Amino acid sequence: MKKQLVYICLLVFITVTQNKLYANEPDSAYLFAYSSGKNNHHNGLHFAWSMDKKKWHSIGPESSFLRSDYGQWGTQKKMIDPFLFLSPTGTWHCVWSLNQEDGAFAHSESRDLIHWESQSYPLVFPSGNCLSPIINYQKNTGVYQVIWKTDRPSIGNYAVETKDFKLFSATTKVMQEQHAKEQVRLSDGTYPGTVHKVAWGTIEKLLKKQQLDAYKGKLNQERMADDGTRFASLTAIKGKLKLDEHMPDRAISDLLIGAFFEDINYAADGGLYAELIQNRGFEYTSKDRKEWNSLTAWSATDDGAVLVIDTILPIHQHNQHYVTMKVKDGAGIVNEGFGGIAIKKGEQYKFSVYSRAKSAQLGQLLIRLIDRDGNTIAETRTKKLSKKWQQYTLPMLANASVSDARLVITYSQDGTVDLDMVSLFPKNTFHHRENGLRADLATTIADMKPRFVRFPGGCVAHGDGLENIYHWKNTIGPVEQRKPQRNLWGYHQSFGLGYFEYFQFCEDLGAEPVPVVAAGVPCQNSAHHGHKLGGQQCGIPMEEMGHYVQDILDLIEYANGDVHTGWGKKRAEAGHPAPFNLKYIGIGNEDLITDIFKERFTMIYEAIKKKYPQIEVIGTAGPFYEGSDYVAGWDLATKLEVPLIDEHYYNPPGWFIHNQDFYDRYDRSKSKVYLGEYAAHLPDRASTIETALAEALHLCNVERNADVVTMTSYAPLLAKEGNTQWSPDLIYFNNTTVKPTVGYYIQQAFGQHAGQTYLFSDLQLSNQDEAVNKRIGKSIVRDAKTGDIIVKLVNLLPVEVDLELDLSAIGIRKQEVKATVIAGKPTDRTARPVAATLELDRCKLSPYSFTVFRIPAQK
Ligand code: AHR
């Protein structure tokens, strides 16, 4: 027994010493925690170590082990004066100051200084600021005291007490002086911070983490621009792709390729929504955009009508503003559309307006579409106006094509007339819907064959502040009764494209509707907008949550309910008695997973599960593929057994090349993944062959893992030239032309050539180099309907790859196939799919190319 013990001890000793990187490491050292505040960056918690507290070594001076996620990008998200504290139970607590104004500090905790829990921002001093917080611990009571200063030293210091950093006592005034932080001299300056004696292992882990991050960062930066050097000696390579008979086939979800629609970049008003009149309801305000008002996009005709905005007796309380035109000698008002009105010769348009005459003599409205030279392209007139609000609807036929027409409305009498909801739609909308969508744009989306459409966002769904949360009920019913709202991307949402139109669009596309609603919290990047806090602003108050949850249940009822029930009836009144068959609903959008979020998400989730157990709820896992929100979002989804979870990441092409096994490691028994937002991003944010091939590579790897990743959508979908807040986007457009990107054609290829079964295969290349092998993507799937075998191949190399395809295991003989190829230089932004003929046993893949072909089912 004794002998055995000695043996075990020896074994442990050998293992431990062998694992050590260096022979002579100390037991402990000093750790310095600080935030540099250099260039006013305050970009997170940095560490340095020392053996003697004299000579300090930075742990990657630019590496932040914890960053503040409070409030708006740009002006906020600062970690000022962090204070690190080790509790007796071994938990590290970090508190820091957010800024000079808000009466809150920030807190996060960690067991290892590497993985940090979600942050919280306790509102502790509503009327003042909260500077340089520190933590004291009272051993006998187990109570932590957070003490801070204000910017008025005469007031003194304040404190709150807590046992768990979740519940806090009321704020009290304290006499106690804050102890000064230590000043430590590093190679780039002297900084205040906290010094801790820690086991050497702690420092070693931080060093390794920093090295690993630096290494990963390097991999992520792999760019095709460097391929000339990277693959200098590489010549054309050969390869053999053979089905792997040892691996059983895998089911692929039927919903794999979808579309992400958000009203960003003028995607809705001025975009997909076919309305041609801008600010038709005179509801623009300076809240939408500083320089905007009710008359934005409107002007008086040269002969001088006087335009006044009024709100007395409007057509509807949600649409309070209208224009009063004081007219003399046939003057009137002009609308410039969204950067001009694009009109096509021979096309019919539907004009409508609400009007009310105030003149003694009732006159008519004359409506004209004119070009820049004043030539009339189309005209019509109303009958004599009424003295009460009345809607006038008239057809107009265009006699010429003009890309930037204007709409002119004049009045035949001298006098006063009110106008509101001035509207002009092409008759030819997508599927000829009333209040419909721009046919060319909608058709381009339809051509992707999306299996679902997510809407209305993105950040638009949870909004910039509590008052900006997207409420679906404001977006249905007659358009003049909808409640417009500021768009957080810096413009206006008329909600002409609202929930009814979204559902109808999905139906017209044959796609599942996937609405996403806020989880009771606005975007974590929200500005204050009059609230004490920015960010999540403490969420919808709990006493209002019951009402909010009911709104979400009503949405399901609106989509699916019986025509006799309240909300089902409203759907029927809108012209759709049949249910929309809603099956999925997203709760939250890449939120910060705070306790505030968790409480509200759980409440909504449980309510839906109880009332509509058949509805699949989609949870959310933050805006990145790692980090505290990703982990906490997943933990919550696992705990609650949420069926699906929404992941988001925008990464450089190198990330997609070096993370091809990202989903292979996912536990199949947990929630399924909806990859709701992703794209390959280059520093200049262009959409090129390089980004498109990285996305194609990722989709090949996703198809292999489509048992766990059941839905994907590239984001964002649409962008109007000259009005973009985000790039790259999948489809650019202006008033006359649709301009799909290279990335669009990749999505289209995966949408049009989706399969239901994944067939595993082995690729053997003549070149064994890992860097080379990582640049080839492949996916072989079977289309259940046709029995076709679909092959997708991605070559991200600068050389041709000559591939022999062996599909004999499923009885496919060598043959010629008709393929679609997208190829070009990595920087190419204009590559388009071209047809090609390939031999199965000699598939030549051009440098930097994507190839897809179908092999018809063997008879
Ligand atoms: O896709 C654009 C934005 O990216 C979305 O609104 C948001 O969810 C993400 O940060």
Boltz pocket constraint, residues with backbone or C-beta under 6 A from the ligand:
constraints:
  - pocket:
      binder: B
      contacts: [[A, 262], [A, 264], [A, 457], [A, 458], [A, 459], [A, 460], [A, 589], [A, 590], [A, 623], [A, 677], [A, 715], [A, 716], [A, 726]]
      max_distance: 6.0
